[in-house]
Amino acid sequence: RTSEATEVRAALRAALSRAVLAEGWVTKLGTERKVWRRRYALLLNEQLRYYGDEELKDLRGAVHLADCENDPTSPSRYPGAPGPYSLELATMTRTLVLVFGSAAELNTWMARLVEMRARRGALGALAEGGGSGAEAAAPLEEEPGERLVGVALQGFREVIVDMGRLGVSSHVMRPLPPPTEASTPPPPPPPQ
């Protein structure tokens, strides 16, 4: 049982790693107790998640990037940060304060967060019918390694299906239900 669960976790971690834009250890200011804690952070297209461990077993929280009011700011204005390489990421309900081990790490995270907010704005403009779309679509095509969350979720589904084909028992993994008619797109109309 343990080895099968480990295999499943490893496969899911591998699938997740294809969707990760940045990851690493940070020091995070607690939301309620205002205590600095070491966390393992992952930046995905739609979320910044932080864990209590590098194995991603202990999810401690997440910030949805759609909820962010502005680009991150650096350095943090919060007094007593345990290092000089800090940033703040504000939503309507909270401010996330992270401290990094080096200027290079901080710069990487800042660049990725700003880039993700810019992409969200470009995609939002397209969804609202603003602009021709050519300007906003170009950056997405230039970096095919960065996938949208839907693609990552499909990757998880494929990993789980592959694990089932490998004979991982059902007590570790529940089988996926077969696609329903509602999830199957209708056939295209006949040519005229």
N, C-alpha and C positions, 0 to 999 in steps of 0.2 A: 504494500500500500504506500509506504513512504517513498519508495523509489519511483512509483508511478506518479505520485503527486509532485515529486521533484521534477520529473520529466515534463509534466504538464506546465509547471511554473516556468521551467527553462524555455519551453516552446512559446509560451505567452510573452515572456520577457523579450525573446528574439523578435517576435512580431511587433511588440511595442517599440523596440529600439529603432525600427524603421520609421516610426512617426515622431521620434524625439528630435527636437531642434537644439536643445541644450540640456545638460544634466551635470550634477555634481553636488558636493557637500557645501552647504551654506550655514550661516548662523542666522536664525530667524527670531524676531521678537514675537513673543506670545501675544495673542489677541486680547486675552482677558487678564492674565496674571502679569504681563509685561516682564517676563523672564526670558533671557536669551537662551535658545536651545539649538543644538546642532541638528540639522535636517538634511535629508537627501532630496534634492529638488529635480523635477523633470518639467521641461517646457514642451508642451504639445501645441498644435495649431490653435486650439480653443481654450486651453487650460494650463495653468501652472499648478502642478501637484507637488506636495511635499510629504515625505515619508520619514519614519523613525529609523529606517534601515535601508541599506543599499540593495537588499534582495527584494524590495518593494512589497514586503509582507504587511507592513504596518502603516497604512495610509493615515496621515494625521490631518490632512486638509487639502483644499484646492481653491483656486481663484479662477473664475471664468473670465477670460480676457474681454469678452463682450461687455462685462460689467465695469471695466476700467474707464474712468472719466477722462484721463489724459495719459500722455506718454509717461514712463517712469522718470523720476527725478533722482539725481545723484549730485552730491552726497546726501544722505538722509538728514533731515532736520532734527531727528529724534536724538535727545541728549544721551550720552553714555554708550554709544555704539561701540562694540568690542573691536573695531578695526576701522581703518580709513576708507575701505572700498565698499561703500554701502549704496543702496538704492531704496526708493519708496515707490510703491505701486498702489494707487488709490482707487477704490470703488466707491459707490454711493454709501456703503455701510461700514467699510473698514479701510485701514491703510496697512498694507503689508510692508514690513521693513526687513530687508535681507542684507547680510554682510558677507562678502566674498573674501577668499584668501589672497587674491592678487588683483592688480589693476587689469591684467589680461582677462581674467575670469569676469570681472565686473563689466568690462567693455563688450565681451561676447554676449552676455546676458542682456545688457542694455540694447545692443544692436538688434538682437533677435526679438526682443519685446517691442521695440519701436517698429521694426519691420512687420511684425504680426498685426499691430494696430493699424499700420498703413494699409496692409492688405485687406483688413476688415473694412476699412473706409472705402477702398476701391471696390470691393465686392458689394458693399452696401449701395454705392452710387450706381453700380450696374443693376442691382435689384430694383432700385427706384427709377431706373430709366435715364439716369443722368449720364451725359457724355456718350461717345461712340462705343466705349468699351475697349477699344484697341489699346489705349494707354494703360488701362487697369489690367487687362488680360496678359500683356506681354511679360511682366515679372513672374507670373505664375508659370508660364511656359518655359522661362529661362532656367528654372530650378526644379526639374521633375522629381528630385529626391525628396522634396518636402510634400507630404501627402496631406490631404484633408482628413478630418476625423472620420468621415464616412468610409474612406478607403482603409483607414486603420482598423475600424470595426470589422470591415469585410475581411481584413487580414486575420483578425482574431477568429472569425468564423472558420476560415480556411484552415488555420492551425488546429482548431478543435476537431474539425472533420478529419484532418490528417491523423490526429492522435487516435481517433476512433478506428481508422483504417489500420493503425499499428496495433490494435487490440488492447488499448487502455481500457480497463474494466469500468463498468458504469458506476461503481461506488466512488470513483475518483472524478468521473466526468459524466454528466448527464447527456444523453444523446440529443442532438438538435432535432426539433420537429421538422417534418417534411414541409416544403413550401406549400402555402395555401393558394387557392385560386385568387384570393384578393392580393397576394404578393406577387403573382405572376402577371406580367404586363399583357394586355390584350394583343392578339396577333394584328399585324399591319393590315390595312384594308387592301383588297385585291386591286391590281393595276387597272386603270381605266382605258 
